[in-house]
């Protein structure tokens, strides 16, 4: 019997499902999480028990057929996303999928086509857009206070933060390393604040220098992004590490602007390294997505000033509070109250750019994205 609530199913029983997606969905009024599925049965059962979810499955198709959920939240390795997204859409569900949407832009395009054909919403989980400081930065830029935005520098640098949860370190499952984990967030939020210009060229380099070594260091799950615990942490086996732990890139935009991008899971840098700088003709922005802080840099008459807006504290007070806002937004989209925040063209712009960075690193040259005949090679080296 229908309860009138949106019925949510979650695919994946790892850290991001347990720490972010499930608590965020369960906090929404008019929503109930009815099932969780994981290809490791004990993960599905443990997750269901932890969050008092009535049904646990080891098979996606079985879950979709039996539960017929209204919405599916996908929290699995990137290499699994395409088949799971399309299966959920064909089963009649709207889909919220963790980033990156796919490991190849041709797959991402096919997923959006499936959603459009079925008249279902597909949203990529670019949760950093919902951080208070990032949302405020977007408002300042959109209101014209920066003037013409022409340059940005974005860096998310961990000293020793190789994920010890999930399969981020295995190329066959994740498609790539830190560029697909942190780079996708940083590039998305900067492009969004800049007004979503199209990336037309990429020059990049990737490195595997520390992740495949046994340094014997004492580290914590927090350093690897598992701020709230939850999920199936694994031993950090450096012998299985076959993705990049650091990536750098220089991107050219169709409006004449540029972006410099640097991301790493492990590097000999201070813990405080990184942040975002966005430069315009009338002002600039400086912030670190990890910290509730934002600075507007501009002139007042003859004086140079730094303006620090008063930002509201996170609500709820949780390391993954942005997922609460992301989920609430998606509910409003489904109910027809808002337009989808992360649009198809934006998601494809990001994944095509990351793809081009990998190709540039593999071939040692700049890769153009504005040439119609350019062939996406989909190589991950």
C-alpha positions as CSV (number, residue, x, y, z in Angstrom):
1,X,0.0,0.0,0.0
2,X,1.4,3.4,-1.0
3,X,2.3,5.8,1.9
4,X,2.5,8.8,-0.4
5,X,6.2,9.2,0.4
6,X,9.1,9.1,-2.1
7,X,10.5,5.6,-1.8
8,X,14.3,5.6,-2.0
9,X,16.7,2.7,-2.7
10,X,20.4,2.9,-2.3
11,X,23.0,1.1,-4.4
12,X,26.2,0.6,-2.5
13,X,26.9,-0.1,1.2
14,X,30.2,1.8,1.6
15,X,31.3,4.9,3.3
16,X,29.5,7.6,1.3
17,X,26.2,5.7,1.5
18,X,26.4,5.1,5.2
19,X,27.9,8.5,6.1
20,X,26.1,10.8,3.7
21,X,23.4,9.5,1.3
22,X,21.3,7.4,3.7
23,X,21.3,9.9,6.6
24,X,20.6,12.7,4.2
25,X,17.6,10.9,2.7
26,X,16.3,9.8,6.0
27,X,16.3,13.4,7.3
28,X,14.0,14.5,4.5
29,X,10.3,14.9,5.2
30,X,8.1,12.8,2.9
31,X,10.8,10.3,2.2
32,X,11.5,6.8,3.2
33,X,14.6,4.6,2.4
34,X,13.1,1.2,1.6
35,X,16.1,-0.8,0.5
36,X,19.9,-1.1,0.1
37,X,21.8,-3.3,-2.3
38,X,25.5,-4.2,-2.4
39,X,27.3,-7.0,-4.3
40,X,28.8,-8.0,-1.0
41,X,25.8,-9.3,1.0
42,X,27.3,-8.6,4.4
43,X,27.7,-4.9,3.5
44,X,24.1,-4.6,2.4
45,X,22.9,-6.4,5.6
46,X,25.1,-4.3,7.9
47,X,24.0,-1.1,6.2
48,X,20.3,-2.0,6.4
49,X,20.7,-2.9,10.1
50,X,22.6,0.2,11.0
51,X,20.0,2.5,9.4
52,X,16.9,0.4,10.1
53,X,16.2,-0.1,6.4
54,X,13.6,-2.9,5.8
55,X,15.2,-4.6,2.8
56,X,18.7,-5.6,1.9
57,X,19.7,-7.2,-1.5
58,X,22.8,-8.6,-3.2
59,X,21.5,-8.0,-6.7
60,X,20.5,-4.6,-8.3
61,X,17.9,-6.0,-10.8
62,X,16.2,-8.0,-8.0
63,X,16.0,-4.9,-5.8
64,X,14.5,-2.8,-8.7
65,X,12.0,-5.5,-9.6
66,X,10.8,-6.1,-6.1
67,X,10.8,-2.6,-4.6
68,X,10.1,-0.4,-7.6
69,X,11.6,2.7,-5.9
70,X,10.8,6.2,-6.9
71,X,14.4,7.3,-6.6
72,X,17.7,5.5,-6.6
73,X,20.9,6.8,-4.9
74,X,24.0,5.3,-6.5
75,X,27.1,5.1,-4.2
76,X,29.3,2.6,-6.0
77,X,32.7,2.8,-7.9
78,X,32.6,4.9,-11.0
79,X,33.0,2.0,-13.3
80,X,29.7,0.6,-12.1
81,X,27.7,3.7,-12.6
82,X,26.6,3.4,-16.3
83,X,24.8,0.0,-16.0
84,X,23.3,0.8,-12.6
85,X,22.0,4.3,-13.7
86,X,20.4,3.0,-16.9
87,X,18.9,0.0,-15.1
88,X,17.4,2.3,-12.4
89,X,16.0,4.7,-15.0
90,X,14.5,1.9,-17.1
91,X,12.8,0.7,-13.9
92,X,11.1,4.0,-13.6
93,X,13.3,5.7,-11.0
94,X,14.9,9.1,-10.8
95,X,18.6,8.8,-10.1
96,X,21.1,10.7,-7.9
97,X,24.5,9.3,-8.8
98,X,27.8,10.0,-7.1
99,X,30.5,11.7,-9.1
100,X,32.0,11.2,-11.5
101,X,28.9,10.2,-13.4
102,X,30.9,7.8,-15.7
103,X,34.5,7.0,-16.5
104,X,34.0,8.0,-20.2
105,X,32.0,10.9,-21.7
106,X,30.3,8.7,-24.3
107,X,28.9,6.7,-21.4
108,X,27.8,9.8,-19.6
109,X,26.0,11.0,-22.7
110,X,24.2,7.7,-23.1
111,X,23.1,7.9,-19.5
112,X,21.6,11.3,-20.0
113,X,19.9,10.1,-23.2
114,X,18.3,7.3,-21.2
115,X,17.0,9.7,-18.6
116,X,15.6,12.0,-21.2
117,X,13.9,9.2,-23.1
118,X,12.3,7.9,-19.9
119,X,11.4,11.4,-18.7
120,X,13.3,10.9,-15.4
121,X,15.8,13.2,-13.6
122,X,19.4,12.2,-13.5
123,X,21.5,14.3,-11.1
124,X,25.3,14.0,-10.7
125,X,26.3,14.3,-7.0
126,X,28.5,17.4,-7.2
127,X,27.9,18.0,-3.5
128,X,30.6,20.8,-3.2
129,X,28.2,23.2,-4.9
130,X,26.1,23.0,-1.8
131,X,28.8,24.1,0.7
132,X,27.8,27.4,2.2
133,X,31.0,29.2,1.1
134,X,30.8,27.8,-2.5
135,X,27.1,28.8,-2.8
136,X,28.0,32.3,-1.6
137,X,30.9,32.6,-4.1
138,X,28.5,31.6,-6.9
139,X,26.1,34.4,-5.8
140,X,28.8,37.0,-5.8
141,X,30.0,36.0,-9.2
142,X,26.5,35.7,-10.7
143,X,25.6,39.2,-9.4
144,X,28.4,40.8,-11.4
145,X,30.6,41.8,-8.4
146,X,33.7,40.2,-10.0
147,X,33.1,41.7,-13.4
148,X,34.6,39.6,-16.3
149,X,36.0,36.4,-14.8
150,X,39.0,35.3,-16.7
151,X,41.3,33.2,-14.5
152,X,41.0,30.7,-11.7
153,X,43.4,28.5,-9.7
154,X,41.9,25.5,-7.9
155,X,43.9,23.1,-5.6
156,X,42.8,20.3,-3.3
157,X,45.9,18.8,-1.8
158,X,46.1,16.1,0.9
159,X,49.3,15.4,2.6
160,X,48.5,11.7,3.1
161,X,44.9,11.1,2.3
162,X,44.7,8.0,0.0
163,X,41.2,6.6,0.4
164,X,41.1,3.5,2.6
165,X,37.5,2.9,1.8
166,X,36.0,1.7,-1.4
167,X,37.9,1.0,-4.6
168,X,39.3,4.4,-5.5
169,X,42.8,2.9,-5.9
170,X,41.8,0.3,-8.5
171,X,41.7,1.6,-12.1
172,X,39.5,-1.3,-13.3
173,X,36.7,-0.2,-11.0
174,X,37.3,3.6,-10.6
175,X,38.6,4.5,-14.0
176,X,41.1,6.9,-12.5
177,X,42.5,8.1,-9.3
178,X,42.6,11.5,-7.5
179,X,41.5,13.3,-10.7
180,X,38.2,11.4,-10.7
181,X,37.8,11.7,-6.9
182,X,38.8,15.3,-6.0
183,X,39.5,16.8,-9.4
184,X,35.9,16.3,-10.6
185,X,34.7,18.3,-7.6
186,X,37.2,21.2,-7.9
187,X,36.8,21.6,-11.6
188,X,33.0,21.5,-11.4
189,X,32.7,24.1,-8.7
190,X,35.1,26.5,-10.4
191,X,33.4,26.2,-13.8
192,X,30.0,26.7,-12.0
193,X,31.2,29.9,-10.3
194,X,32.7,31.2,-13.5
195,X,29.4,30.8,-15.3
196,X,30.0,27.4,-16.9
197,X,32.3,28.3,-19.8
198,X,33.2,25.5,-22.2
199,X,36.7,23.9,-21.8
200,X,38.3,23.9,-25.2
201,X,41.8,22.6,-24.5
202,X,43.6,20.7,-21.7
203,X,47.3,20.2,-20.9
204,X,47.9,17.9,-18.0
205,X,50.2,15.5,-16.1
206,X,49.5,12.7,-13.7
207,X,51.8,11.1,-11.2
208,X,52.0,7.9,-9.1
209,X,54.8,8.6,-6.7
210,X,53.6,7.7,-3.1
211,X,50.4,5.6,-3.4
212,X,52.3,2.6,-4.6
213,X,54.9,2.7,-1.8
214,X,54.8,1.3,1.7
215,X,55.7,4.3,3.8
216,X,54.6,2.7,7.1
217,X,53.0,6.0,8.2
218,X,50.3,6.4,10.9
219,X,47.2,7.9,9.2
220,X,43.5,8.1,9.9
221,X,40.3,7.6,8.0
222,X,39.6,11.3,8.4
223,X,42.7,12.2,6.3
224,X,41.3,10.0,3.4
225,X,37.9,11.8,3.4
226,X,35.9,9.4,5.7
227,X,35.1,12.2,8.1
228,X,32.0,10.5,9.6
229,X,33.2,6.9,9.5
230,X,30.7,4.3,8.4
231,X,31.3,1.7,5.7
232,X,33.7,-1.0,4.9
233,X,37.2,0.4,5.4
234,X,39.9,-1.7,3.9
235,X,43.6,-2.1,4.6
236,X,45.7,0.3,2.5
237,X,47.4,-2.3,0.2
238,X,49.9,-0.3,-1.8
239,X,50.5,-3.3,-4.1
240,X,47.0,-2.9,-5.6
241,X,47.4,0.9,-6.2
242,X,47.4,1.5,-9.9
243,X,46.0,5.0,-10.4
244,X,47.4,8.5,-10.1
245,X,47.9,10.1,-6.7
246,X,48.6,13.6,-8.0
247,X,47.4,15.4,-11.1
248,X,48.0,18.9,-12.5
249,X,46.3,20.6,-15.5
250,X,46.0,23.9,-17.4
251,X,42.7,24.4,-19.1
252,X,41.7,27.0,-21.8
253,X,38.1,28.2,-21.9
254,X,35.9,29.3,-24.8
255,X,35.6,32.8,-23.3
256,X,39.3,33.3,-23.3
257,X,39.7,32.4,-19.6
258,X,42.0,29.8,-18.0
259,X,41.9,27.4,-15.1
260,X,44.9,25.9,-13.3
261,X,44.0,22.7,-11.5
262,X,46.0,20.7,-8.9
263,X,44.8,17.7,-6.9
264,X,46.5,15.0,-4.9
265,X,45.8,12.3,-2.4
266,X,49.4,12.2,-1.2
267,X,52.3,14.7,-1.5
268,X,54.8,16.4,0.7
269,X,52.8,19.5,1.2
270,X,51.5,21.2,4.4
271,X,48.1,20.1,5.6
272,X,46.8,23.6,4.9
273,X,47.9,23.7,1.3
274,X,45.3,24.3,-1.4
275,X,42.3,26.5,-2.0
276,X,40.5,28.4,-4.8
277,X,41.3,31.8,-6.3
278,X,38.9,33.3,-8.9
279,X,40.0,36.5,-10.6
280,X,37.8,39.0,-12.4
281,X,38.2,42.6,-13.7
282,X,36.2,44.1,-10.8
283,X,37.0,41.7,-8.0
284,X,38.2,38.3,-6.9
285,X,37.3,35.5,-4.6
286,X,39.5,33.4,-2.3
287,X,38.2,30.4,-0.3
288,X,39.0,26.8,0.7
289,X,36.1,24.4,0.2
290,X,37.2,22.6,3.3
291,X,36.7,25.6,5.6
292,X,33.7,27.9,6.2
293,X,35.5,31.0,5.0
294,X,35.3,33.3,2.0
295,X,37.0,36.5,1.0
296,X,35.9,39.0,-1.6
297,X,38.8,41.0,-2.9
298,X,38.1,44.3,-4.6
299,X,38.6,48.1,-4.6
300,X,36.6,50.8,-2.8
301,X,37.5,54.1,-4.3
302,X,41.2,54.6,-3.9
303,X,41.5,51.7,-1.4
304,X,42.0,48.0,-1.8
305,X,39.7,46.0,0.5
306,X,39.1,42.5,1.6
307,X,35.5,41.7,2.4
308,X,34.7,38.7,4.6
309,X,30.9,37.9,4.4
310,X,29.3,36.4,7.4
311,X,28.3,32.9,6.5
312,X,25.8,30.7,8.2
313,X,27.2,27.7,10.0
314,X,26.6,24.2,8.4
315,X,23.2,22.8,9.1
316,X,23.1,20.0,10.1
317,X,26.5,20.2,11.9
318,X,27.8,17.2,10.0
319,X,30.9,16.8,7.8
320,X,28.7,15.8,4.9
321,X,26.0,18.5,5.4
322,X,26.2,19.4,1.7
323,X,24.7,16.0,0.9
324,X,21.7,17.0,3.0
325,X,21.3,20.1,0.9
326,X,21.9,18.2,-2.3
327,X,19.2,15.6,-1.5
328,X,16.7,18.3,-0.4
329,X,17.3,20.1,-3.7
330,X,16.7,16.8,-5.7
331,X,13.5,16.2,-3.8
332,X,12.3,19.7,-4.8
333,X,13.3,19.1,-8.4
334,X,11.3,15.9,-8.5
335,X,8.3,17.7,-7.0
336,X,8.6,20.4,-9.7
337,X,9.6,23.2,-7.4
338,X,13.2,23.8,-8.7
339,X,15.2,23.3,-11.8
340,X,18.1,20.8,-11.7
341,X,21.2,22.4,-10.3
342,X,23.7,20.2,-12.1
343,X,22.8,20.3,-15.8
344,X,23.7,17.8,-18.5
345,X,25.9,20.2,-20.4
346,X,27.8,21.1,-17.3
347,X,28.4,17.4,-16.3
348,X,29.6,16.5,-19.8
349,X,31.9,19.6,-19.9
350,X,33.6,18.4,-16.7
351,X,33.9,14.7,-17.7
352,X,35.2,15.6,-21.2
353,X,37.8,17.9,-19.6
354,X,39.0,15.2,-17.2
355,X,39.2,12.8,-20.0
356,X,41.3,15.2,-22.0
357,X,43.6,15.7,-19.1
358,X,44.2,12.0,-18.9
359,X,44.8,11.9,-22.6
360,X,47.2,14.8,-22.5
361,X,49.2,13.2,-19.7
362,X,49.4,9.9,-21.7
363,X,50.4,11.6,-24.9
364,X,52.5,14.4,-23.6
365,X,50.7,17.2,-25.5
366,X,47.8,19.7,-25.3
367,X,44.5,18.1,-26.2
368,X,41.9,20.2,-28.0
369,X,38.2,19.7,-27.2
370,X,36.9,22.2,-29.7
371,X,37.8,20.1,-32.8
372,X,34.8,18.2,-34.0
373,X,37.0,15.4,-35.4
374,X,38.8,14.8,-32.0
375,X,38.5,11.2,-31.0
376,X,38.0,10.5,-27.3
377,X,40.4,7.7,-26.6
378,X,39.3,6.9,-23.0
379,X,42.8,5.9,-22.0
380,X,43.7,5.9,-18.3
381,X,47.4,5.9,-17.7
